[in-house]
Amino acid sequence: MLFSFSTSMDLDRICKLIVNLIKVETSSVNHIHCYGGNRLTFKQAISMLSEAIKELNWSISEYSCVEFEYKPKDLSLAVRKHWNETERFGKPRVIVLSRAEALRRFKKDTLQEIIGMFKNKKCFILMTFTHIPWSKIESGALTQSISRPVVFNIPAVGHESTVDKISTQLGYNKSFVEIVVGIAEPYYTDFELLQHVVSTVAKTCAAKNIDIRGDIKPCANKIINLCKDIKEDFAFPAGIFGKQNCDYLDYARLTKLAIIASYCASYNPPATDRRFFYARKDAAQRKECTKKTRVEHESFHETGPRAFEYQRVFMIFIFFWDYFSTLDSDLKNKLFDLDFNGQIMNLAEYGIVKLVSASESLDQPKYKCLCSFQFANKIFCALSVHDKQDLRAFLYDFAIN
C-alpha cells in the first residue's frame, strides 16, 4: 500500500516521522520517497535525517543520481557493495539517492536491479529525493510498478527562509539580502545561484562605496540599479569568466544541448527557425549585413527573452543533437534514452528557464530562457571543437543577412 503525507507538516516533523518509520523493528518499509521542495529543502532534510539516523546506530550513504546518468551500473555496484556489508556484518543502513529524477533515464533492468536489493530486506532502506512524484519516475522506464514507497510531499523553502539563511551564511544585512533576492528570485531559484548573486552585488557595492551595513533605505535605488547593471553575471558561478570552457559545470551533455536550444528559442523569431535549424546550407551562405539591419538586430536582442513552446524548443534541441553528434559519436546513442520533459524540468530547477504559461495550459506549456548570452555561449563552446565558432552563428541578432 502506498502512503502519502501532506505538505501541511513542517520539515522537522516530516523528518521525525521518517525516523520513526525506520526504527520500528516490525516495519516493512523499504523505500521512502520525498518529493516537492527544492534542492535547499532536500539538503536540509538529508542533513537532519543523517544526524537522527546515526543516533540510531545506523549507517547512511548518499549518492547523486545525476552523477550516474550515463553510468547507472556504477550506482548499482555501489548499492550492491553496501548490501553485501549489511548482509555480512548486520549493521543497518539507509541509502539516500538525491536528484532521483535521473532514474528515469536508467534502463529498466538496471533500475529493477537497484530497487530489488531493498525488497524483503530488513534494515536496508532506500530513500529518494526529487521534485517529482515516484509515479513519474517509473512511468518513464517501466510498464508496471516495481516499488510502492511511502511518499512525503515536502514543502519548498519560502522566500523569508531563503533570505534568513543567505543573510546568516554570508553575514550580510538582512534588508540588503531581501532587496537582492527579491530581484533575482523570479529568475534564479537555485539557492547556490542566489547566494552567488547576493555575494556579487555586495562586492560590487563595496567597490562603489555603497554602504550596505546600516539603514538600506537611502541607497536602495542604487542597489536596485546595480542589480540591473550586473544581471548578466547572475547565471555564472564565481570564476567562470577566467575559464576557457565550462566542462566543470555539473550539467550532462544533453542538458547542455537543452540550454543552448532554449536560448535560441527565446532569442530567435520563430520565422527564422527554418533558416538556422532546417536549411543548414542557407545558414552557411550569409551575406554581410548592413549597418541599419545590425542595429535592428541588436534592438531585438535587447528587448529580452521571449516565450517559446515546448514542441519548438524540442525540435531545435534535435537539430543541435544531430549537429554535435557528428563531432561526438557517444551522443548518437543517447537520444532514444532521452526524456526531454525531464531536461526542461531540470533547467527550471536550475533557474535557467521559467514556465510562463498559465496552469490551465499544461498540454501546451510555454517557457522562457533566463540565462545570459555569455553563459549559453560558454556552454556551446564547451561542446564545440571549432575554436572560431560560437553560438552567434545560430542567433538572429548576430546573423549576417
C-alpha positions in Angstrom: 0.0 0.0 0.0 1.3 3.5 -0.9 1.1 6.1 1.9 1.2 9.8 1.1 1.8 12.6 3.6 0.6 16.2 3.1 2.7 19.3 2.9 0.9 20.8 5.9 3.6 19.3 8.1 6.8 21.3 8.5 10.2 19.8 7.6 11.2 19.0 11.2 8.0 17.0 11.8 8.4 15.1 8.5 12.0 14.1 9.4 10.9 12.9 12.8 8.1 10.8 11.2 10.6 9.3 8.7 13.0 8.3 11.5 10.1 6.7 13.5 9.2 4.6 10.4 12.8 3.5 10.1 13.4 2.5 13.7 10.3 0.4 14.1 11.5 -3.2 14.2 8.3 -4.7 12.8 8.2 -2.1 9.9 8.1 -3.5 6.4 9.0 -0.1 4.8 12.0 -0.5 2.5 11.6 2.6 0.3 10.7 6.2 1.3 10.3 8.8 -1.5 10.4 12.6 -0.8 9.4 15.0 -3.5 8.4 18.6 -4.0 10.5 21.3 -2.4 13.8 22.3 -3.9 17.5 21.4 -3.5 17.9 23.6 -0.4 15.0 21.9 1.3 16.4 18.5 0.4 19.9 19.4 1.7 18.3 20.4 5.0 16.2 17.3 5.2 19.1 14.9 4.4 21.3 16.7 6.9 18.6 16.4 9.6 18.0 12.8 8.8 21.7 11.9 8.7 22.1 13.1 12.3 19.0 11.3 13.5 19.8 8.1 11.7 23.4 8.0 13.1 21.9 8.3 16.6 20.0 5.1 15.9 23.4 3.5 15.3 22.5 3.1 11.6 24.9 3.9 8.7 23.8 6.3 5.9 25.3 6.8 2.4 24.3 9.4 -0.1 24.6 9.4 -3.9 23.5 11.9 -6.5 21.8 10.1 -9.4 22.8 12.8 -11.9 26.4 11.7 -11.5 25.4 8.2 -12.6 23.2 9.3 -15.5 25.4 7.7 -18.1 26.9 5.0 -15.9 24.0 3.5 -13.9 25.8 0.2 -13.5 28.3 2.0 -11.2 25.4 3.1 -9.0 24.1 -0.5 -8.9 27.6 -1.8 -7.9 27.9 0.8 -5.1 24.5 -0.2 -3.7 25.4 -3.9 -4.0 28.6 -3.2 -2.0 26.5 -1.7 0.9 24.0 -4.6 0.6 26.8 -7.1 1.0 28.2 -5.3 4.0 24.8 -5.2 5.7 24.4 -8.9 4.9 27.8 -9.7 6.3 28.0 -7.5 9.4 24.3 -6.9 10.1 24.7 -3.2 10.6 21.5 -1.4 9.3 22.0 1.1 6.5 20.0 3.8 4.7 20.9 4.6 1.1 19.9 8.1 0.0 19.6 8.9 -3.7 19.3 12.6 -4.4 18.4 14.1 -7.7 16.4 10.9 -8.3 14.7 12.3 -11.4 17.8 11.0 -13.3 16.5 7.4 -12.6 14.0 8.0 -15.4 16.9 7.7 -17.8 18.2 4.4 -16.4 17.5 1.2 -18.3 14.6 -0.8 -17.0 16.7 -3.8 -15.9 19.2 -1.6 -14.1 16.5 0.2 -12.2 14.8 -3.1 -11.3 18.2 -4.4 -10.1 18.8 -1.4 -7.8 15.2 -1.3 -6.4 15.2 -5.1 -6.0 18.1 -5.0 -3.5 15.8 -3.3 -1.0 12.9 -5.6 -1.3 12.3 -8.1 1.5 15.5 -7.0 3.2 15.3 -5.8 6.8 17.4 -2.9 7.9 18.4 -1.9 4.3 16.2 1.1 3.3 16.2 3.3 0.2 15.3 7.0 0.4 14.9 9.0 -2.8 14.7 12.8 -3.1 13.5 14.7 -6.2 11.0 17.4 -7.3 8.6 14.9 -8.9 6.4 12.0 -7.6 7.7 8.4 -7.8 5.0 7.5 -10.3 6.6 9.9 -12.9 9.9 8.2 -12.4 8.6 4.8 -13.0 6.4 5.9 -15.9 9.5 6.8 -17.9 11.0 3.4 -17.9 8.6 0.8 -16.7 5.3 -0.8 -17.7 4.5 -1.9 -14.2 5.3 -0.7 -10.8 8.3 -2.2 -9.1 8.2 -0.1 -5.9 5.5 1.2 -3.7 7.3 3.8 -1.5 6.0 5.7 1.5 5.7 9.2 0.0 6.3 12.5 1.7 5.5 15.7 -0.1 8.0 18.2 1.3 7.2 21.9 1.2 9.7 24.2 -0.5 11.7 26.7 1.4 9.9 30.0 1.3 11.2 33.5 0.4 11.7 34.5 4.1 13.6 31.4 4.9 15.8 31.8 1.9 16.6 35.4 2.9 17.3 34.4 6.5 19.6 31.6 5.5 21.6 33.6 3.0 21.9 36.5 5.5 23.1 34.1 8.2 25.6 32.2 6.0 27.1 35.3 4.3 26.8 37.7 7.2 25.1 40.5 5.2 22.4 42.9 6.3 19.0 41.1 6.0 17.4 44.2 4.4 20.1 44.2 1.7 19.7 40.5 1.1 15.9 41.0 0.9 16.3 43.6 -1.9 18.7 41.5 -4.0 16.9 38.2 -3.6 13.6 39.9 -4.4 15.0 41.0 -7.8 16.9 37.7 -8.6 14.5 35.1 -7.2 12.0 35.2 -10.2 14.9 34.3 -12.5 17.2 32.1 -10.4 15.5 29.8 -8.0 18.5 27.7 -7.1 19.9 28.5 -3.6 23.6 28.4 -4.6 22.9 30.8 -7.5 21.0 33.2 -5.2 23.9 33.1 -2.8 26.3 34.0 -5.7 24.0 36.8 -6.8 24.0 38.4 -3.3 27.7 38.0 -2.9 28.4 39.5 -6.3 26.2 42.5 -5.6 27.7 43.0 -2.1 31.3 43.1 -3.6 30.2 45.5 -6.3 28.6 47.7 -3.7 31.8 47.7 -1.7 33.8 48.7 -4.8 31.4 51.6 -5.4 31.5 52.7 -1.7 27.8 51.9 -1.2 27.3 51.1 2.5 25.1 48.0 3.0 25.8 47.6 6.7 23.3 50.1 8.2 20.0 51.5 7.0 19.4 50.4 3.4 16.6 52.8 2.5 18.9 55.7 1.4 20.8 53.5 -1.0 18.0 51.1 -2.0 17.6 52.6 -5.5 21.4 52.4 -6.1 21.3 48.7 -5.1 18.4 48.0 -7.4 20.0 49.8 -10.4 23.3 47.9 -9.6 21.4 44.6 -9.8 20.1 45.5 -13.2 23.5 46.6 -14.4 25.3 43.4 -13.5 22.4 41.0 -14.2 24.5 39.3 -16.9 26.7 37.9 -14.2 23.9 36.3 -12.2 24.0 32.9 -14.0 27.7 32.5 -13.6 29.4 30.6 -10.7 32.3 32.6 -9.3 35.4 32.5 -11.6 33.7 31.2 -14.7 35.0 34.2 -16.8 38.5 33.0 -16.2 37.9 29.6 -17.6 38.4 28.5 -21.2 35.4 26.2 -21.1 32.6 25.2 -18.8 33.1 21.4 -18.7 33.4 21.6 -14.9 29.8 22.7 -14.7 27.6 19.9 -13.3 25.5 19.5 -16.4 25.3 16.4 -18.6 25.9 16.9 -22.3 22.2 16.5 -23.2 21.4 19.1 -20.6 23.9 21.5 -22.2 22.1 20.9 -25.6 18.8 21.8 -23.9 20.3 25.0 -22.5 21.5 26.3 -25.9 18.3 25.2 -27.6 16.3 27.1 -25.0 18.4 30.2 -25.5 18.0 30.1 -29.3 14.2 29.6 -28.9 13.9 32.7 -26.7 16.1 35.0 -28.8 15.2 33.9 -32.4 11.9 34.7 -34.1 10.0 31.5 -34.9 10.1 32.5 -38.6 13.9 32.1 -38.6 13.9 28.5 -37.4 13.9 27.2 -40.9 16.9 29.3 -41.8 19.0 28.3 -38.8 17.9 24.8 -37.9 16.4 23.2 -41.0 18.2 24.7 -44.0 21.8 24.4 -43.0 23.2 25.4 -46.4 21.3 28.7 -46.1 22.8 29.3 -42.7 26.3 28.8 -44.1 25.8 31.2 -47.1 25.1 34.6 -45.5 25.9 38.0 -46.9 27.3 40.8 -44.9 24.5 42.7 -43.2 24.0 46.5 -43.4 24.6 48.9 -40.5 20.8 49.5 -40.3 20.0 45.8 -40.1 22.6 45.3 -37.5 21.1 48.0 -35.3 17.6 46.4 -35.7 19.0 43.1 -34.7 20.6 44.4 -31.6 17.4 46.1 -30.6 15.6 42.8 -31.0 18.1 41.1 -28.7 18.0 43.8 -26.1 14.2 43.6 -25.6 14.8 40.4 -23.6 13.9 36.7 -23.9 10.6 35.7 -25.5 8.4 32.8 -24.5 8.6 29.6 -26.6 6.5 26.5 -27.0 7.7 23.1 -25.8 7.5 21.5 -29.2 9.5 24.2 -30.8 12.5 24.0 -28.4 12.4 20.2 -28.7 12.9 20.4 -32.5 15.8 22.9 -32.0 17.2 20.5 -29.5 17.1 17.7 -32.0 18.9 19.9 -34.5 21.8 20.5 -32.0 21.9 16.8 -31.1 22.4 16.0 -34.8 24.9 18.8 -35.2 27.1 17.8 -32.3 26.7 14.0 -32.7 28.7 14.4 -35.9 31.5 15.6 -33.6 30.8 13.2 -30.7 29.8 9.7 -31.6 28.7 9.0 -28.0 25.8 11.4 -28.4 24.3 9.3 -31.2 23.3 6.5 -28.8 21.7 8.8 -26.2 18.8 10.4 -28.0 16.4 7.5 -27.6 17.0 7.3 -23.8 16.1 11.0 -23.5 13.2 12.3 -21.5 13.2 15.9 -22.8 10.5 16.9 -20.4 12.8 15.9 -17.6 15.6 18.1 -19.1 13.3 21.1 -19.2 12.2 20.5 -15.6 15.9 20.3 -14.6 16.6 23.7 -16.3 13.6 25.2 -14.5 15.0 23.9 -11.2 18.4 25.4 -12.0 16.7 28.7 -12.7 17.8 28.7 -16.4 14.3 28.5 -17.8 11.0 29.5 -16.4 7.4 28.2 -17.0 5.4 31.3 -18.1 2.2 29.7 -19.4 -1.0 29.6 -17.3 -1.7 26.5 -15.3 -4.6 25.5 -17.5 -2.3 25.3 -20.5 -0.4 22.2 -19.3 -1.0 20.5 -22.7 0.9 23.3 -24.5 3.4 24.7 -21.9 5.5 27.8 -22.7 8.9 28.6 -21.3 11.3 31.5 -21.3 15.1 31.2 -21.1 16.6 33.4 -18.3 20.4 32.8 -18.7 22.7 35.4 -20.3 24.3 35.1 -23.7 27.7 34.6 -22.1 26.5 31.7 -20.2 24.8 30.0 -23.2 27.8 30.7 -25.3 30.2 29.2 -22.8 28.1 26.0 -22.9 28.2 26.0 -26.7 31.9 26.5 -26.8 32.5 23.7 -24.3 30.6 21.3 -26.7 32.1 22.5 -30.0 35.5 21.5 -31.4 35.7 24.6 -33.7 37.6 27.3 -31.9 36.3 30.1 -34.2 32.6 29.1 -34.0 30.3 30.1 -31.2 26.5 30.4 -30.6 26.3 33.7 -32.6 26.2 31.5 -35.8 22.7 30.4 -34.7 21.2 33.7 -33.4 19.2 36.1 -35.5 20.8 39.2 -33.8 24.3 38.3 -34.8 23.5 36.6 -38.2 24.6 38.1 -41.4 21.8 38.5 -44.0 
